[in-house]
């Protein structure tokens, strides 16, 4: 219906004298609906026309062909140094500290004596327990003789046997306490400062006396994807002569050292929160350059270069279907999905989807649409 015919129809309805109040309201609604439909139709036609004009309008972009490059992949991870073994030293007997037999911050060996706790008192307890046992055993022997002569009831003999067993147990406990009066290092490593000084009273199972941390070897922990885990474990399993992976660590002062691992292994499950899995590297740490608790950078690189097809990172966009580039055929843009690999400097390795003959947009990728006309210039 044209605008003129619509207005004529409205005029005829409005000239009727017998129009009720409800009819007038209905008339107003009809007029509003007709006007709205007309405006909507007009705007739709105008918007479609603009869209078509935009599709046909050429956009100026810069293009570049994918490159074949000899690359050595190098990845950086934030890792933490951990102690494989660490022990808090606690007293197992009560008494006064008589001697401290180590230097704070020194290296100690497994079995080395660290503290003495009233050793003479505990040695005296052992001697007393031995004497008591000897006396009880002599009494038992006399009671055995009396029992043989039927001069002693069996019940009294059994009590004597029990007394011997108790005396032996008391001696065993006294000897254990004597052993614990000398507190020895359960592992080799570096001991921190002593937390108690000579002459202080300590209680069995009480506060820590010191802490020993194993320094050689140490464990380096870092989080990787499952794909990276598989690659690392497979490569390290080949041994140092055949593995293509090279590990380095960056220390706090920026020094880079080579990491020759004793062993590489992964944890037993992937984190649901990060979709990564902890990977552990055991390193001998012969020069004690790595300290448990430190955070360091680990670089994982390949020992030999290989030829890969690469594209600039700025040329890659992503939508709900995956990562894509805009390939320019003549003067028309084509959206093409690609499979990407690792990163190399400011470029992506392309596993599939492109060849060196393609031309891809490296500017304004997000603004281009499939089928859009472009005017391309080669990047320098």
ZAMIPA-201751 format. One record per residue (C-alpha): residue in three letters; x, y, z. Coordinates in steps of 0.1 Angstrom, whole numbers. Layout:
residues N
{residu Ala; px X; py Y; pz Z}
...
***
This chain:
residues 380
{residu Unk; px 0; py 0; pz 0}
{residu Unk; px 14; py 34; pz -10}
{residu Unk; px 16; py 63; pz 14}
{residu Unk; px -11; py 82; pz -5}
{residu Unk; px -36; py 53; pz -5}
{residu Unk; px -30; py 47; pz 32}
{residu Unk; px -38; py 83; pz 40}
{residu Unk; px -70; py 83; pz 19}
{residu Unk; px -83; py 52; pz 38}
{residu Unk; px -76; py 68; pz 71}
{residu Unk; px -94; py 100; pz 60}
{residu Unk; px -126; py 81; pz 51}
{residu Unk; px -127; py 63; pz 84}
{residu Unk; px -122; py 96; pz 103}
{residu Unk; px -151; py 114; pz 86}
{residu Unk; px -177; py 89; pz 99}
{residu Unk; px -198; py 107; pz 125}
{residu Unk; px -210; py 77; pz 143}
{residu Unk; px -174; py 66; pz 154}
{residu Unk; px -175; py 54; pz 191}
{residu Unk; px -149; py 62; pz 217}
{residu Unk; px -135; py 26; pz 214}
{residu Unk; px -135; py 30; pz 177}
{residu Unk; px -114; py 62; pz 179}
{residu Unk; px -88; py 43; pz 201}
{residu Unk; px -87; py 15; pz 176}
{residu Unk; px -83; py 40; pz 148}
{residu Unk; px -53; py 55; pz 166}
{residu Unk; px -37; py 21; pz 170}
{residu Unk; px -42; py 12; pz 134}
{residu Unk; px -26; py 44; pz 123}
{residu Unk; px 4; py 39; pz 146}
{residu Unk; px 9; py 3; pz 133}
{residu Unk; px 7; py 14; pz 97}
{residu Unk; px 32; py 42; pz 102}
{residu Unk; px 56; py 18; pz 122}
{residu Unk; px 55; py -9; pz 95}
{residu Unk; px 62; py 17; pz 69}
{residu Unk; px 92; py 31; pz 88}
{residu Unk; px 106; py -4; pz 96}
{residu Unk; px 103; py -14; pz 60}
{residu Unk; px 121; py 17; pz 50}
{residu Unk; px 149; py 13; pz 75}
{residu Unk; px 154; py -24; pz 66}
{residu Unk; px 158; py -15; pz 29}
{residu Unk; px 182; py 13; pz 38}
{residu Unk; px 203; py -10; pz 61}
{residu Unk; px 205; py -38; pz 35}
{residu Unk; px 216; py -13; pz 10}
{residu Unk; px 244; py 0; pz 33}
{residu Unk; px 255; py -36; pz 40}
{residu Unk; px 257; py -44; pz 3}
{residu Unk; px 276; py -12; pz -3}
{residu Unk; px 301; py -21; pz 25}
{residu Unk; px 305; py -56; pz 10}
{residu Unk; px 313; py -41; pz -24}
{residu Unk; px 335; py -13; pz -11}
{residu Unk; px 372; py -23; pz -13}
{residu Unk; px 392; py -23; pz 20}
{residu Unk; px 429; py -15; pz 19}
{residu Unk; px 450; py -41; pz 37}
{residu Unk; px 486; py -55; pz 38}
{residu Unk; px 493; py -91; pz 29}
{residu Unk; px 522; py -115; pz 33}
{residu Unk; px 529; py -151; pz 22}
{residu Unk; px 536; py -177; pz 49}
{residu Unk; px 574; py -183; pz 53}
{residu Unk; px 594; py -215; pz 56}
{residu Unk; px 620; py -210; pz 84}
{residu Unk; px 646; py -231; pz 101}
{residu Unk; px 636; py -227; pz 137}
{residu Unk; px 647; py -240; pz 171}
{residu Unk; px 618; py -240; pz 194}
{residu Unk; px 625; py -225; pz 229}
{residu Unk; px 598; py -224; pz 256}
{residu Unk; px 601; py -206; pz 289}
{residu Unk; px 584; py -219; pz 321}
{residu Unk; px 582; py -206; pz 356}
{residu Unk; px 594; py -234; pz 379}
{residu Unk; px 599; py -239; pz 416}
{residu Unk; px 629; py -257; pz 433}
{residu Unk; px 619; py -282; pz 459}
{residu Unk; px 638; py -303; pz 484}
{residu Unk; px 634; py -341; pz 477}
{residu Unk; px 638; py -347; pz 515}
{residu Unk; px 635; py -322; pz 544}
{residu Unk; px 633; py -330; pz 581}
{residu Unk; px 624; py -310; pz 613}
{residu Unk; px 646; py -322; pz 642}
{residu Unk; px 626; py -328; pz 674}
{residu Unk; px 637; py -342; pz 707}
{residu Unk; px 625; py -377; pz 716}
{residu Unk; px 636; py -375; pz 753}
{residu Unk; px 632; py -347; pz 778}
{residu Unk; px 661; py -329; pz 794}
{residu Unk; px 686; py -301; pz 792}
{residu Unk; px 707; py -295; pz 761}
{residu Unk; px 743; py -302; pz 771}
{residu Unk; px 760; py -299; pz 737}
{residu Unk; px 753; py -285; pz 702}
{residu Unk; px 777; py -303; pz 678}
{residu Unk; px 772; py -285; pz 645}
{residu Unk; px 777; py -250; pz 629}
{residu Unk; px 746; py -231; pz 619}
{residu Unk; px 741; py -233; pz 581}
{residu Unk; px 766; py -262; pz 576}
{residu Unk; px 764; py -294; pz 556}
{residu Unk; px 756; py -324; pz 578}
{residu Unk; px 758; py -361; pz 570}
{residu Unk; px 732; py -388; pz 578}
{residu Unk; px 740; py -402; pz 613}
{residu Unk; px 760; py -372; pz 625}
{residu Unk; px 754; py -363; pz 661}
{residu Unk; px 737; py -328; pz 664}
{residu Unk; px 727; py -325; pz 701}
{residu Unk; px 733; py -342; pz 734}
{residu Unk; px 705; py -342; pz 760}
{residu Unk; px 717; py -352; pz 795}
{residu Unk; px 735; py -383; pz 782}
{residu Unk; px 750; py -392; pz 816}
{residu Unk; px 715; py -393; pz 832}
{residu Unk; px 702; py -416; pz 806}
{residu Unk; px 733; py -438; pz 808}
{residu Unk; px 728; py -441; pz 845}
{residu Unk; px 692; py -452; pz 839}
{residu Unk; px 705; py -480; pz 816}
{residu Unk; px 729; py -491; pz 843}
{residu Unk; px 702; py -491; pz 869}
{residu Unk; px 679; py -511; pz 846}
{residu Unk; px 706; py -537; pz 840}
{residu Unk; px 713; py -541; pz 877}
{residu Unk; px 675; py -545; pz 884}
{residu Unk; px 672; py -571; pz 857}
{residu Unk; px 702; py -590; pz 871}
{residu Unk; px 687; py -591; pz 906}
{residu Unk; px 652; py -602; pz 893}
{residu Unk; px 668; py -629; pz 871}
{residu Unk; px 688; py -643; pz 902}
{residu Unk; px 656; py -643; pz 922}
{residu Unk; px 638; py -662; pz 894}
{residu Unk; px 666; py -688; pz 893}
{residu Unk; px 662; py -695; pz 931}
{residu Unk; px 624; py -697; pz 927}
{residu Unk; px 628; py -722; pz 898}
{residu Unk; px 649; py -744; pz 921}
{residu Unk; px 622; py -741; pz 949}
{residu Unk; px 595; py -750; pz 923}
{residu Unk; px 614; py -781; pz 913}
{residu Unk; px 616; py -792; pz 949}
{residu Unk; px 579; py -786; pz 951}
{residu Unk; px 584; py -759; pz 977}
{residu Unk; px 569; py -731; pz 956}
{residu Unk; px 535; py -728; pz 941}
{residu Unk; px 534; py -725; pz 903}
{residu Unk; px 515; py -692; pz 905}
{residu Unk; px 545; py -676; pz 923}
{residu Unk; px 568; py -689; pz 897}
{residu Unk; px 547; py -674; pz 869}
{residu Unk; px 548; py -640; pz 888}
{residu Unk; px 586; py -643; pz 889}
{residu Unk; px 587; py -650; pz 851}
{residu Unk; px 565; py -619; pz 845}
{residu Unk; px 589; py -598; pz 867}
{residu Unk; px 618; py -609; pz 845}
{residu Unk; px 600; py -598; pz 813}
{residu Unk; px 591; py -564; pz 828}
{residu Unk; px 627; py -558; pz 838}
{residu Unk; px 639; py -567; pz 803}
{residu Unk; px 614; py -543; pz 788}
{residu Unk; px 625; py -515; pz 812}
{residu Unk; px 661; py -521; pz 801}
{residu Unk; px 651; py -519; pz 765}
{residu Unk; px 633; py -486; pz 770}
{residu Unk; px 663; py -472; pz 790}
{residu Unk; px 687; py -481; pz 762}
{residu Unk; px 663; py -465; pz 736}
{residu Unk; px 662; py -433; pz 757}
{residu Unk; px 700; py -433; pz 759}
{residu Unk; px 702; py -436; pz 721}
{residu Unk; px 678; py -407; pz 717}
{residu Unk; px 699; py -386; pz 742}
{residu Unk; px 723; py -382; pz 712}
{residu Unk; px 701; py -366; pz 684}
{residu Unk; px 715; py -376; pz 650}
{residu Unk; px 708; py -363; pz 615}
{residu Unk; px 683; py -386; pz 598}
{residu Unk; px 693; py -373; pz 563}
{residu Unk; px 723; py -356; pz 547}
{residu Unk; px 718; py -319; pz 538}
{residu Unk; px 721; py -284; pz 549}
{residu Unk; px 710; py -276; pz 584}
{residu Unk; px 697; py -242; pz 594}
{residu Unk; px 703; py -223; pz 626}
{residu Unk; px 696; py -240; pz 659}
{residu Unk; px 663; py -229; pz 674}
{residu Unk; px 674; py -237; pz 709}
{residu Unk; px 707; py -229; pz 727}
{residu Unk; px 728; py -249; pz 751}
{residu Unk; px 714; py -252; pz 786}
{residu Unk; px 678; py -250; pz 777}
{residu Unk; px 652; py -276; pz 787}
{residu Unk; px 634; py -295; pz 759}
{residu Unk; px 605; py -318; pz 761}
{residu Unk; px 600; py -351; pz 743}
{residu Unk; px 580; py -344; pz 711}
{residu Unk; px 582; py -306; pz 717}
{residu Unk; px 592; py -277; pz 696}
{residu Unk; px 616; py -281; pz 666}
{residu Unk; px 653; py -278; pz 673}
{residu Unk; px 665; py -273; pz 638}
{residu Unk; px 656; py -282; pz 601}
{residu Unk; px 677; py -301; pz 576}
{residu Unk; px 670; py -297; pz 539}
{residu Unk; px 685; py -320; pz 512}
{residu Unk; px 705; py -299; pz 487}
{residu Unk; px 718; py -327; pz 464}
{residu Unk; px 699; py -336; pz 444}
{residu Unk; px 669; py -312; pz 442}
{residu Unk; px 636; py -314; pz 424}
{residu Unk; px 624; py -287; pz 399}
{residu Unk; px 586; py -285; pz 395}
{residu Unk; px 567; py -268; pz 367}
{residu Unk; px 532; py -270; pz 352}
{residu Unk; px 529; py -281; pz 315}
{residu Unk; px 501; py -292; pz 292}
{residu Unk; px 495; py -329; pz 287}
{residu Unk; px 509; py -327; pz 252}
{residu Unk; px 541; py -310; pz 265}
{residu Unk; px 544; py -337; pz 292}
{residu Unk; px 542; py -365; pz 266}
{residu Unk; px 569; py -349; pz 244}
{residu Unk; px 592; py -342; pz 274}
{residu Unk; px 589; py -377; pz 289}
{residu Unk; px 595; py -394; pz 255}
{residu Unk; px 625; py -373; pz 247}
{residu Unk; px 642; py -377; pz 281}
{residu Unk; px 636; py -414; pz 279}
{residu Unk; px 660; py -415; pz 250}
{residu Unk; px 689; py -405; pz 272}
{residu Unk; px 712; py -375; pz 269}
{residu Unk; px 729; py -387; pz 237}
{residu Unk; px 697; py -390; pz 216}
{residu Unk; px 673; py -366; pz 232}
{residu Unk; px 665; py -334; pz 211}
{residu Unk; px 655; py -314; pz 242}
{residu Unk; px 679; py -291; pz 260}
{residu Unk; px 671; py -278; pz 295}
{residu Unk; px 685; py -246; pz 310}
{residu Unk; px 677; py -227; pz 342}
{residu Unk; px 680; py -189; pz 347}
{residu Unk; px 692; py -180; pz 382}
{residu Unk; px 682; py -149; pz 402}
{residu Unk; px 711; py -129; pz 389}
{residu Unk; px 703; py -138; pz 353}
{residu Unk; px 730; py -165; pz 350}
{residu Unk; px 720; py -194; pz 327}
{residu Unk; px 731; py -229; pz 336}
{residu Unk; px 726; py -262; pz 318}
{residu Unk; px 703; py -288; pz 335}
{residu Unk; px 713; py -324; pz 330}
{residu Unk; px 684; py -342; pz 347}
{residu Unk; px 688; py -374; pz 367}
{residu Unk; px 652; py -382; pz 360}
{residu Unk; px 621; py -366; pz 345}
{residu Unk; px 586; py -377; pz 355}
{residu Unk; px 551; py -363; pz 358}
{residu Unk; px 525; py -362; pz 385}
{residu Unk; px 496; py -387; pz 385}
{residu Unk; px 467; py -364; pz 374}
{residu Unk; px 458; py -333; pz 355}
{residu Unk; px 445; py -303; pz 374}
{residu Unk; px 408; py -296; pz 368}
{residu Unk; px 414; py -259; pz 374}
{residu Unk; px 443; py -252; pz 351}
{residu Unk; px 442; py -282; pz 327}
{residu Unk; px 479; py -287; pz 333}
{residu Unk; px 500; py -313; pz 351}
{residu Unk; px 531; py -309; pz 373}
{residu Unk; px 563; py -321; pz 356}
{residu Unk; px 593; py -329; pz 379}
{residu Unk; px 630; py -327; pz 370}
{residu Unk; px 655; py -342; pz 394}
{residu Unk; px 688; py -323; pz 391}
{residu Unk; px 721; py -332; pz 410}
{residu Unk; px 728; py -295; pz 419}
{residu Unk; px 765; py -303; pz 425}
{residu Unk; px 774; py -266; pz 430}
{residu Unk; px 744; py -259; pz 452}
{residu Unk; px 733; py -231; pz 429}
{residu Unk; px 696; py -240; pz 432}
{residu Unk; px 680; py -235; pz 467}
{residu Unk; px 648; py -252; pz 476}
{residu Unk; px 619; py -227; pz 477}
{residu Unk; px 633; py -205; pz 449}
{residu Unk; px 614; py -197; pz 418}
{residu Unk; px 634; py -199; pz 386}
{residu Unk; px 629; py -197; pz 348}
{residu Unk; px 633; py -230; pz 329}
{residu Unk; px 641; py -229; pz 292}
{residu Unk; px 633; py -260; pz 271}
{residu Unk; px 647; py -259; pz 236}
{residu Unk; px 655; py -283; pz 208}
{residu Unk; px 691; py -291; pz 200}
{residu Unk; px 686; py -291; pz 162}
{residu Unk; px 667; py -267; pz 139}
{residu Unk; px 639; py -279; pz 116}
{residu Unk; px 621; py -262; pz 87}
{residu Unk; px 585; py -251; pz 95}
{residu Unk; px 559; py -230; pz 79}
{residu Unk; px 552; py -198; pz 99}
{residu Unk; px 528; py -168; pz 99}
{residu Unk; px 528; py -136; pz 119}
{residu Unk; px 508; py -138; pz 151}
{residu Unk; px 489; py -106; pz 141}
{residu Unk; px 475; py -125; pz 111}
{residu Unk; px 457; py -150; pz 133}
{residu Unk; px 422; py -144; pz 147}
{residu Unk; px 398; py -168; pz 165}
{residu Unk; px 361; py -174; pz 167}
{residu Unk; px 339; py -201; pz 181}
{residu Unk; px 350; py -226; pz 155}
{residu Unk; px 388; py -221; pz 160}
{residu Unk; px 417; py -201; pz 148}
{residu Unk; px 417; py -187; pz 112}
{residu Unk; px 435; py -163; pz 88}
{residu Unk; px 421; py -143; pz 60}
{residu Unk; px 435; py -156; pz 27}
{residu Unk; px 433; py -131; pz -2}
{residu Unk; px 423; py -146; pz -36}
{residu Unk; px 426; py -118; pz -62}
{residu Unk; px 408; py -90; pz -45}
{residu Unk; px 384; py -111; pz -23}
{residu Unk; px 390; py -121; pz 13}
{residu Unk; px 384; py -158; pz 23}
{residu Unk; px 382; py -170; pz 59}
{residu Unk; px 403; py -201; pz 63}
{residu Unk; px 407; py -222; pz 95}
{residu Unk; px 442; py -234; pz 103}
{residu Unk; px 460; py -258; pz 127}
{residu Unk; px 487; py -241; pz 146}
{residu Unk; px 517; py -254; pz 165}
{residu Unk; px 542; py -237; pz 188}
{residu Unk; px 552; py -201; pz 188}
{residu Unk; px 585; py -189; pz 174}
{residu Unk; px 595; py -153; pz 182}
{residu Unk; px 565; py -132; pz 170}
{residu Unk; px 552; py -160; pz 147}
{residu Unk; px 530; py -192; pz 148}
{residu Unk; px 541; py -225; pz 134}
{residu Unk; px 514; py -237; pz 109}
{residu Unk; px 507; py -274; pz 109}
{residu Unk; px 480; py -274; pz 82}
{residu Unk; px 457; py -251; pz 62}
{residu Unk; px 482; py -230; pz 43}
{residu Unk; px 510; py -231; pz 18}
{residu Unk; px 538; py -207; pz 8}
{residu Unk; px 516; py -198; pz -23}
{residu Unk; px 489; py -182; pz -2}
{residu Unk; px 486; py -145; pz 6}
{residu Unk; px 472; py -137; pz 40}
{residu Unk; px 461; py -104; pz 55}
{residu Unk; px 483; py -91; pz 83}
{residu Unk; px 463; py -59; pz 90}
{residu Unk; px 427; py -55; pz 100}
{residu Unk; px 420; py -92; pz 101}
{residu Unk; px 392; py -89; pz 127}
{residu Unk; px 374; py -63; pz 105}
{residu Unk; px 374; py -85; pz 74}
{residu Unk; px 345; py -107; pz 65}
{residu Unk; px 343; py -137; pz 42}
{residu Unk; px 338; py -126; pz 6}
{residu Unk; px 347; py -89; pz 12}
{residu Unk; px 365; py -71; pz -15}
{residu Unk; px 399; py -58; pz -7}
{residu Unk; px 428; py -39; pz -22}
{residu Unk; px 460; py -56; pz -11}
{residu Unk; px 496; py -43; pz -9}
{residu Unk; px 526; py -66; pz -2}
{residu Unk; px 543; py -61; pz 32}
{residu Unk; px 579; py -52; pz 31}
***
